[in-house]
């Protein structure tokens, strides 16, 4: 359909994403996505704030209505029992008891509320209309999926080149799983892809930028920057936008670009201050083994180089697998390596240049490569400094998952 130009690529994306997204929403049990327990709790917290209801207990744990624990976080494994809970649950909540109990998790720090907008809306609607617990969880997932499809539609429509490649990345198993979940990765990926597409659209196609264009870039970038700190490098794509498209005064044009970058830096500092401080502090675990700090890395660069080399050698295949699937620990579902290789073959074919298609210059390709490499290195550095993942005795860096490099692949 695409090759014969019968369908638009963005339309095909919505059709396929709807089919597989709904399947993932229903047949992947609630809480089965990585850390979805914490994401559900955080979205529930913000929904309670909007509804004027209790949010946390004395210990800082998030409070939920007792009737909203019909499907508990303990049932994270996708299996027959979880299906029975889903399909045997009533649509509306028959329990009128509004007693609040602890979810035994605290609010995710440093993550802005707008990272959960679709899920928060879903929870609020479900609680106002007295939907059951399972209906609440499914509605939150469905609204996150719809938001992902809307962002994806305009991303593919606007991006001046690589439309097919973008579609394949956004339809990968890992992407759809995150999109149809309570994870902030749904909004993170949506905003990151739209920012990339819109920036390239302004750089290559639009004749003159307007205030509204920069508002779009600002809103999308300040959403993904505090969630994934390393994605701040994506903001440097604005370098591609010619100054004369912004203003005839080159100093004013540079000022607009610097203002957007500073806005993201300040957002990052405000949202992730505690995380940055913890990485800078020295640390010794219960066994007396010290963790890495910035001073350790600077004072002993050879050890760090060996650590990174071992990580790339031992875990590169694992990272590549997880971009399009890989082993899902909570669900016990393993996506075949043939399927993952198939996605990479499709991605390679999608990069074949069509007639009259826009082609970036060598310098622009170099900028793309530097940003992608920078994202890769900053992710490794972040987990190198993470106290609960890596210490000076670790043979390689732990905690990194292939899905973290998702937008870097584009």
N, C-alpha and C positions, 0 to 999 in steps of 0.2 A: 504493500500500500504506500509506503514512504518512497520507495524507489521509483514507482510509477506516478508519484505526485498526486495520488488520489486523496491522501490524508495529510493533514498538517502534523508535524512531529509532536507539538504540544498537545494536540487533541488525542493522539495515540497514547501519550504519556498518561493523561487523565483516565482514559479507558482502562489501561493495564493496571495503573496504580489503584483504581477503584476496586477492581476484581481481587488483586492480591492483597491490597490493604485491608479489605473487609475480612478476607480469610485469616490474615494474621491477627486481626483484632479479636475475632471470635474463637479461633482454634488455638491461639497461643494464650495460655492461661494467665489471668491477672498476676502481677508481680513477677512474671517469668523473665522480663527484660532485666539487664544488669542494673542493680540498685533501684529497681522500680518501687520497692517498698518505701525508700526515702523520698522518691519523687512524688508518690501518691500522698505521703504525709505532708510534704511541703505545699503542694497544691491545695490540699485540704485545709491547711493552716490559713492560707490566704483567702480561701472561700469563707472560712469561719469569720475572718476579720470583716469581710464585706457584708456578711449576714448578721454581724453583731452578736456572735455566739462565742463561747469559751474557746480559747486557742491552745493554751499549754497548761500543764499542771505546775506544782511548786518546784519540781525538779527540772522543768524546762522541756518535758516530753510533750509531744503534740497530742491533743485530745480529739477523739472522734466519737460520734454517736455509737452506742453499743450495737444498734441495729446495722451499722455499716461495717461490722466485722463478721458478717455472714461468711464471706470469703476472706479468710485471714491470710496475712503475709506468710504464714507457715506452709500454705499450699502453693508454693511457687513452682513445683515440678509439674510440667505438662504431662498429664496422664489421664486414664479413664475416669478416675475419681474427680479430677478437676472439671472434666467435661460434664459429669453428672451434676456437679454443683452449679455450673453455668446454666445448663438447659432445664434443670428442675426448679430453679429459683423463680419466684413470682416477679412480675414486671413492676408492680407497685409494692411499697413497703406496708405490710399489714401491722407492723409493730409501731405503736404510737409512743413508746417509751423514748424520751429524749435524754436519757442519762448518758453522760460523756465518760469515756474510759480512755486510758493511756494507750497510744499506739507503740510506745516504747521506742521512739526514735525522736530526734530533735530536728529542728529546722536546718536545712542545708544552708550554710553560711556563704556569703559572697555571691549568691545567685539572685539576680533581680526578679521581682514578681512577674514582669512581662515575659519571662522565659516560659511561663506556664499559663499564659492567657487562655488558650483554647481549653485546657484541662480545668482551669478555675471556673470558666463559664459553664462547662459541663457539670461540674460538681454543684454549682449554685442552682442550675436548672433542676437537677435531679433532687436536690434537697427541698427546694420550694414545691416541686410537684409530687414529692413523696415517692420518688422512684426507689426501688430496692437497691441493696448494696451492689449486686452484680450489674444492674442497669446503670448505676452511677459510674462504675468502673468502665463499662463498655461505652457509655456516652462520652466520657472524658477522652477515651482513646479515639473514638470516631471523629470528634471535633478536632483533635490534634492531626488526624489523618487528612481531614478536609482542608485544614490550614496548610498542611504540607503540599497538597495538590494544587491549591491556589497559588502559593509561592512558586511551586515548580512549573506551573503553566506559564506564568509570566517570565520566569527565569529562562526557560527554553525559547519562548517567543522573542525575548529581547536580545539574548546573546548573539553577537554577529557571526560567530563561527563556533564549531564544536557542539552544535545542537544535538546531534545524535549521541556523541560521547556523554554529554551532560544527562541526556535521558537515560542512558544505560546505567550511569553511576547512581542516579536517583531511584532506579528500579531494582537495584541490587538487594539481595535478602537482608543484609545488615541495615541498609538505608530504610527499607520498608518496615523492618522490625522496630527501629527507633521511631519512625514516623507514626506508627500505630501503637503508641505507648504513652505512658505518663512521663517519660524521660524528657529532660530539657533538650536532649539531642534533636528532638523533633523540630523545635523552634530554632535551635542552633544551626542545624543544617539548612533549614529553610531560609533563614536570614543570610547565611554565608553564601549560599548559591545565588540568591537574588542580588546581594551586594556585588558579587563577581560579575554576574550577567549585566547588571545595570551600569557598572563602571565601564565595562568593555563597550556597552551600547553608547555611552556618552563619548568614549574615546574614539570610536570608529564610525559611528553612524549619525548621531545627532549633531546638527550644525552649531547650536549654541546652548549652553547649559543655563538653567534657570534656578531660582531659589528652591522651587519644589524638588528639583533633582537632588540638590544637596541635602534637603530634609530627608529624602528617601535613603540616601547613603548614610546619613547620621543615625537615623532610627535603626536601620538594619545592623550597622557596625557596632553600635553601643549595646546591642543585644547579644552578639556573639563574643565580643571582647572579654567581658567579665566572666562568661561561662567557661570558655577555653582561652586562656591567656595568650597562648601561642598564635592564635588566629589574628592577633593584632597586626601581624605581618601582612595579612591580606589587604589592610588599609593602604599599604604602600602602592597598590595597584592604581591609585588615583594619580600617580606620576604619569601614567599613560595619557591622561586627559590633557590635550594641548592647552596652553595658557590662553591662546586667543579665543578658545571656546568659552572661557570663563569671563575674561575681561580684556579689554585692549591695553590695560595697565598691567604689565607683567608682575609688578610687586603686589598688586591686589590679588592677582590669581594665585601667586605663591602663598599669600596670607590666608586665602580660603582653604587651600590644601593643608597648610600647617595647622589651622584652627581645627579642622576635622581630625587630624592626627592627635593633637593635644587633647581634644575632647575624649578620645578613646583612651589615651594614657591616664587622664584623670579618673575616668570611669573605672579603669583597671585598678588603679591605686585605691580608690574608694571601696571597690568590691572585694579585692583580694589582698588587702593589707596584712591580715593575720597570716595568710598562707605564705606570703613573701617573707615575713618576719620569721616564721617557723623554719623555713628552708635555710635562712641565714644563720640561725642559732646552732651551736654545737649540740650533739646528742649522743648518748650512750644507752644501749638497750639493756634489758634485764640480764643478758649474758655478759655484759661488760664490753660489748663490741660497739665501736663508734660508727656514726654515720658520716656521710659526705657533707661538707659545707663548701661554700664558695672559696673560702681560704684554703681548704684541703685540696680542691681542684687546682687552684693557682700554684700552690706550693709543691704539688706532686703531679705535674701534668702527664708524666709518662704512665703512671698507674691509671689515670683517667683514660688515656688514649687506648691502653690495653683493654680496659673495661668496655669501652665503646666498640672496639674492634671485635671483641668476643660477642657482644650483643648483636652486632650486625651479622656476624658469621653464623651464630646459632639460632637467631630468631627472625631472620628476614623472611623465610618461607611462612612462618607463623603469621607475621604481619600481613603478608600478601594474601594469605588465605582468609584472614578475618575482614578484609575490606569487602569481600563479597560473600561472607558467610562464616565458615569455620565452625568449630565446636561450641555449642551453646550450653554452658554448664548447668543453668537452671532448668532447661527444658529436656536435657538428655537427647537432643536432636543433633545429629551430625550431618551437615550438608556435604555431599560427595565432592571430592576434589575435582572430578570431571566437570561438575556443574560450575565450580569456581573458575577452572581453566576456561570453560566455555564463555564465561562473562568477560574474561580478559581477551579472548579471541574476538568477541563482539566489540569490545572497547577498541581494539587495534583496528578492526575493519571500519569502525565509526570515525576513525581519525583520517581515513583516506580522503584527500581533498577532492571536492566536486568542482565542476566547471564554474567559473566566475565566483568562487567562494573567497571570502576575505582571508588573507594569509598574513600573520604577524611578521614583522621584520626580525632580523637576527637579534638586534638589541632588545626588542620586546620579548622574544623567546628567552633571552638570557635573564631578563627580569623575572619572568615566570619561574624559571629554573631556580634562581636564587631564593625566591620566596618559598617555593616548595621545599628546597633543601633546608632553609631556615626553620620552617615549621617542623621538619623531621628532627633537626638538631635540638631545638628548644624543647620538644616533647621528651627526647632522651635526657636532656639536662634537668628538666623538671622532675622526672622520676629518678634520676641520679641523686637528686637532693632530697627526695621524699623519704622520710625517716622510717616509714612502715614498709618500704619496698626494697631498698638497697642499702647495704652497709659496706664497709671497707673489705669485708671477707667475701662479698658476693662475687661469683664468677662472671655475672653479666647483670644488666639492669632489668629489674622485674617490675611488673605492674602495667607495662605498656601494652595496649591492645591495638590491633590493626585498624579498628574503626576510628581511632584518633587521627589517622592520616587521611581520612575520607576526602576532605576538601582539598588537601594538598595534592591528591591525585588529579584533580581537574587542572 
